[in-house]
Amino acid sequence: MITDKMVEAALTTIENPENAAAARANRLKLEYMLKHTKAMIMSDYKSLPVSAQERNAYKDKRYVEAVEELRQAIYADELQKGYREAASTTIDAWRTQQASLRVTI
């Protein structure tokens, strides 16, 4: 049974998209920053062929750290999506429940 309190919490999640927006914006920023980080590391190896520059960039600690930051941002973004989907599902289930109650009255 879905309570009114559960529906209120779901509505609060949907009506306040700031956390979801911030998580998404951070994720997109870090996706672009990963490319920037790779380019900056590759520029440290200008004398090498591009394939060697790329290899060195992928194994560089700065790149690995940037990937980890991106992983955390993806997690936060997907978590916010999950919260919103769960809230929408709760509201849909509550609507169904309310309709079923009206039919039995």
TORPAMAR-136805 format. One record per residue: residue number from 1; residue in one letter; x, y, z negated of N, C-alpha, C in turn. Coordinates in steps of 0.1 Angstrom, whole numbers, m for minus. Each point is the difference from the previous one (the first is absolute). Layout:
<pts>
+-------+-------+--------+---------+-------+---------+----------+-------+--------+---------+-------+
! lomar ! pamar ! n_east ! n_north !  n_up ! ca_east ! ca_north ! ca_up ! c_east ! c_north !  c_up !
+-------+-------+--------+---------+-------+---------+----------+-------+--------+---------+-------+
!   NUM !     A !      X !       Y !     Z !       X !        Y !     Z !      X !       Y !     Z !
...
+-------+-------+--------+---------+-------+---------+----------+-------+--------+---------+-------+
</pts>
This chain:
<pts>
+-------+-------+--------+---------+-------+---------+----------+-------+--------+---------+-------+
! lomar ! pamar ! n_east ! n_north !  n_up ! ca_east ! ca_north ! ca_up ! c_east ! c_north !  c_up !
+-------+-------+--------+---------+-------+---------+----------+-------+--------+---------+-------+
!     1 !     M !      8 !     m12 !     0 !      m8 !       12 !     0 !      9 !      12 !     0 !
!     2 !     I !     m2 !       9 !     9 !       7 !       12 !     1 !     m6 !      11 !    m8 !
!     3 !     T !      7 !       6 !    m9 !      m5 !       10 !    m9 !      1 !      14 !     6 !
!     4 !     D !     m8 !       9 !    m6 !       1 !       14 !     5 !     14 !       6 !    m3 !
!     5 !     K !      6 !      m5 !   m11 !      14 !        5 !    m3 !     10 !      m5 !    11 !
!     6 !     M !     m2 !     m12 !     5 !       9 !       m5 !    11 !     m3 !       9 !    13 !
!     7 !     V !    m12 !       3 !     3 !      m3 !        8 !    12 !      5 !      14 !    m2 !
!     8 !     E !     m1 !       6 !   m12 !       6 !       13 !    m2 !     15 !       0 !     2 !
!     9 !     A !      7 !     m10 !    m5 !      14 !       m2 !     2 !      4 !      m1 !    15 !
!    10 !     A !     m8 !      m8 !     7 !       2 !       m1 !    15 !     m2 !      13 !     7 !
!    11 !     L !    m11 !       7 !    m3 !      m2 !       13 !     6 !     11 !      10 !    m3 !
!    12 !     T !      5 !       0 !   m12 !      12 !        8 !    m3 !     12 !      m3 !     8 !
!    13 !     T !      2 !     m12 !     3 !      11 !       m4 !     8 !     m1 !       5 !    14 !
!    14 !     I !    m12 !      m1 !     5 !      m3 !        4 !    14 !     m1 !      15 !     2 !
!    15 !     E !     m5 !       7 !   m11 !      m2 !       14 !     1 !     13 !       8 !    m3 !
!    16 !     N !     10 !      m7 !    m5 !      13 !        7 !    m3 !     11 !      m7 !     8 !
!    17 !     P !      2 !       4 !    13 !       9 !       m7 !     8 !     15 !       5 !    m1 !
!    18 !     E !      2 !       9 !   m10 !      14 !        6 !    m1 !     11 !     m10 !    m1 !
!    19 !     N !     m3 !     m10 !    m9 !      11 !      m10 !    m2 !      3 !      m8 !    13 !
!    20 !     A !    m11 !      m4 !     7 !       2 !       m7 !    12 !      7 !       8 !    11 !
!    21 !     A !     m4 !      13 !     0 !       7 !        9 !    10 !     14 !       2 !    m3 !
!    22 !     A !      3 !       1 !   m13 !      14 !        2 !    m4 !      9 !     m12 !     3 !
!    23 !     A !     m6 !     m12 !    m2 !       7 !      m12 !     2 !      3 !      m2 !    15 !
!    24 !     R !    m10 !       3 !     8 !       1 !       m1 !    15 !     10 !      10 !     5 !
!    25 !     A !      0 !      12 !    m5 !       9 !       10 !     5 !     15 !      m4 !    m4 !
!    26 !     N !      1 !      m5 !   m12 !      14 !       m4 !    m4 !      5 !     m12 !     9 !
!    27 !     R !     m9 !      m9 !     3 !       4 !      m12 !     8 !      4 !       5 !    14 !
!    28 !     L !     m8 !       9 !     6 !       4 !        5 !    13 !     13 !       8 !     0 !
!    29 !     K !      2 !       8 !   m10 !      12 !        7 !    m2 !     12 !      m9 !     0 !
!    30 !     L !     m1 !     m10 !    m9 !      11 !       m9 !    m1 !      3 !      m9 !    12 !
!    31 !     E !    m11 !      m3 !     8 !       3 !       m7 !    13 !      8 !       9 !     9 !
!    32 !     Y !     m2 !      13 !     0 !       8 !        9 !     9 !     14 !       2 !    m6 !
!    33 !     M !      0 !       0 !   m14 !      13 !        2 !    m6 !      9 !     m12 !     2 !
!    34 !     L !     m6 !     m12 !     1 !       9 !      m12 !     3 !      7 !       2 !    13 !
!    35 !     K !     m7 !       5 !    10 !       6 !        2 !    13 !     11 !      11 !    m1 !
!    36 !     H !     m3 !      10 !    m8 !      10 !       11 !    m2 !     13 !      m6 !    m7 !
!    37 !     T !     m3 !      m8 !   m10 !      11 !       m6 !    m8 !      9 !      m9 !     9 !
!    38 !     K !     m7 !      m8 !     8 !       8 !       m8 !    10 !      8 !       8 !     9 !
!    39 !     A !     m6 !      11 !     6 !       8 !        9 !     9 !     12 !       6 !    m7 !
!    40 !     M !     m2 !       5 !   m12 !      11 !        6 !    m8 !     11 !     m10 !    m2 !
!    41 !     I !     m3 !     m12 !    m4 !      10 !      m10 !    m2 !      7 !      m3 !    13 !
!    42 !     M !     m8 !      m2 !    11 !       7 !       m3 !    13 !      9 !      11 !     4 !
!    43 !     S !     m3 !      12 !    m4 !       9 !       11 !     4 !     14 !       0 !    m7 !
!    44 !     D !      0 !      m8 !   m11 !      13 !       m2 !    m7 !      9 !      m9 !     8 !
!    45 !     Y !     m5 !      m7 !     9 !       7 !      m10 !     8 !      0 !       3 !    15 !
!    46 !     K !      2 !      13 !     3 !      m1 !        5 !    14 !     10 !      m7 !    10 !
!    47 !     S !     11 !      m4 !    m6 !      10 !       m6 !     9 !     m3 !     m14 !     4 !
!    48 !     L !    m10 !      m6 !    m6 !      m4 !      m14 !     3 !    m11 !      m1 !    10 !
!    49 !     P !     m1 !     m11 !     7 !     m12 !       m2 !     9 !    m13 !       1 !    m8 !
!    50 !     V !    m11 !       4 !     7 !     m12 !        2 !    m7 !     m5 !     m13 !    m8 !
!    51 !     S !      3 !     m11 !     6 !      m5 !      m13 !    m7 !      8 !      m1 !   m13 !
!    52 !     A !     12 !       3 !     0 !       8 !        0 !   m13 !     m4 !      11 !   m10 !
!    53 !     Q !     m3 !      11 !     6 !      m6 !       11 !    m9 !    m12 !      m5 !    m7 !
!    54 !     E !     m9 !      m6 !     8 !     m13 !       m5 !    m5 !      3 !     m11 !   m11 !
!    55 !     R !      8 !      m9 !     3 !       4 !      m11 !    m9 !      5 !       6 !   m13 !
!    56 !     N !      9 !      10 !     0 !       5 !        6 !   m12 !    m11 !       8 !    m7 !
!    57 !     A !     m9 !       6 !     7 !     m11 !        7 !    m7 !     m9 !      m9 !    m7 !
!    58 !     Y !     m3 !     m12 !     6 !      m9 !       m9 !    m7 !      6 !      m6 !   m13 !
!    59 !     K !     13 !      m1 !     0 !       6 !       m6 !   m12 !      5 !      11 !   m10 !
!    60 !     D !     m2 !      12 !     3 !       4 !       11 !    m9 !     m9 !       1 !   m12 !
!    61 !     K !      5 !       3 !   m11 !      m7 !        1 !   m13 !    m11 !      11 !     1 !
!    62 !     R !      2 !      11 !     7 !      m9 !       10 !     1 !    m13 !      m4 !     8 !
!    63 !     Y !      3 !      m9 !    10 !     m12 !       m5 !     8 !     m8 !     m10 !    m8 !
!    64 !     V !      7 !      m8 !    m7 !      m7 !      m10 !    m9 !     m8 !       7 !   m11 !
!    65 !     E !      5 !      11 !    m5 !      m7 !        8 !   m10 !    m13 !       6 !     6 !
!    66 !     A !      2 !       5 !    13 !     m11 !        6 !     7 !    m11 !     m10 !     3 !
!    67 !     V !      4 !     m12 !     3 !     m10 !      m11 !     3 !     m7 !      m3 !   m13 !
!    68 !     E !      7 !       0 !   m11 !      m7 !       m3 !   m13 !    m10 !      11 !    m4 !
!    69 !     E !      4 !      13 !     3 !     m10 !       11 !    m3 !    m12 !      m2 !     9 !
!    70 !     L !      2 !      m4 !    12 !     m11 !       m2 !    10 !     m9 !     m11 !    m5 !
!    71 !     R !      6 !     m11 !    m5 !      m7 !      m11 !    m5 !     m9 !       4 !   m11 !
!    72 !     Q !      5 !       8 !    m9 !      m8 !        5 !   m12 !    m11 !       9 !     5 !
!    73 !     A !      2 !       8 !    10 !     m10 !        9 !     6 !    m11 !      m8 !     7 !
!    74 !     I !      4 !     m10 !     7 !     m10 !       m9 !     6 !     m9 !      m7 !   m10 !
!    75 !     Y !      7 !      m4 !   m11 !      m8 !       m7 !   m11 !    m10 !      10 !    m5 !
!    76 !     A !      4 !      12 !    m3 !      m9 !       10 !    m6 !    m11 !       3 !     9 !
!    77 !     D !      3 !       2 !    13 !     m10 !        3 !    10 !    m10 !     m12 !     1 !
!    78 !     E !      4 !     m12 !     1 !      m8 !      m11 !     2 !     m9 !      m2 !   m13 !
!    79 !     L !      6 !       3 !   m12 !      m7 !       m1 !   m12 !    m12 !      10 !     0 !
!    80 !     Q !      2 !      12 !     4 !     m10 !       10 !     1 !    m11 !      m5 !    10 !
!    81 !     K !      4 !      m6 !    11 !     m10 !       m5 !    10 !     m8 !     m11 !    m7 !
!    82 !     G !      6 !      m8 !    m7 !      m7 !      m11 !    m7 !    m10 !       5 !   m10 !
!    83 !     Y !      4 !      11 !    m8 !      m9 !        6 !    m9 !    m13 !       5 !     7 !
!    84 !     R !      3 !       7 !    11 !     m12 !        6 !     7 !     m9 !     m11 !     6 !
!    85 !     E !      6 !     m10 !     6 !      m8 !      m11 !     5 !     m8 !      m7 !   m11 !
!    86 !     A !      7 !      m2 !   m11 !      m7 !       m6 !   m12 !    m12 !       8 !    m4 !
!    87 !     A !      2 !      14 !    m1 !     m10 !        9 !    m3 !    m12 !      m1 !     9 !
!    88 !     S !      3 !       0 !    13 !     m10 !       m1 !    10 !     m8 !     m13 !    m1 !
!    89 !     T !      7 !     m11 !    m2 !      m6 !      m13 !    m2 !     m9 !       0 !   m12 !
!    90 !     T !      4 !       6 !   m11 !      m8 !        1 !   m12 !    m13 !       8 !     3 !
!    91 !     I !      1 !      11 !     7 !     m11 !        8 !     3 !    m10 !      m8 !     9 !
!    92 !     D !      5 !      m6 !    10 !      m8 !       m8 !     9 !     m7 !     m11 !    m8 !
!    93 !     A !      7 !      m7 !    m9 !      m6 !      m11 !    m7 !    m11 !       6 !   m10 !
!    94 !     W !      3 !      12 !    m5 !     m10 !        6 !    m9 !    m13 !       4 !     8 !
!    95 !     R !      2 !       5 !    12 !     m12 !        3 !     8 !     m8 !     m13 !     3 !
!    96 !     T !      7 !     m10 !     3 !      m7 !      m13 !     3 !     m8 !      m5 !   m13 !
!    97 !     Q !      7 !       1 !   m11 !      m6 !       m3 !   m13 !    m12 !       8 !    m3 !
!    98 !     Q !      1 !      13 !     3 !     m12 !        9 !    m3 !    m12 !      m3 !    10 !
!    99 !     A !      4 !      m3 !    12 !     m11 !       m4 !    10 !     m7 !     m13 !    m5 !
!   100 !     S !      8 !      m9 !    m4 !      m5 !      m13 !    m5 !     m9 !       2 !   m12 !
!   101 !     L !      4 !       9 !    m9 !      m9 !        3 !   m12 !    m13 !       6 !     4 !
!   102 !     R !      0 !       9 !    10 !     m12 !        6 !     5 !     m9 !     m10 !     6 !
!   103 !     V !      5 !     m10 !     7 !      m8 !      m10 !     6 !     m7 !      m9 !   m10 !
!   104 !     T !      7 !      m3 !   m11 !      m6 !       m9 !   m10 !    m10 !       8 !    m9 !
!   105 !     I !      0 !      13 !     0 !      m9 !        7 !    m9 !    m15 !       0 !     6 !
+-------+-------+--------+---------+-------+---------+----------+-------+--------+---------+-------+
</pts>
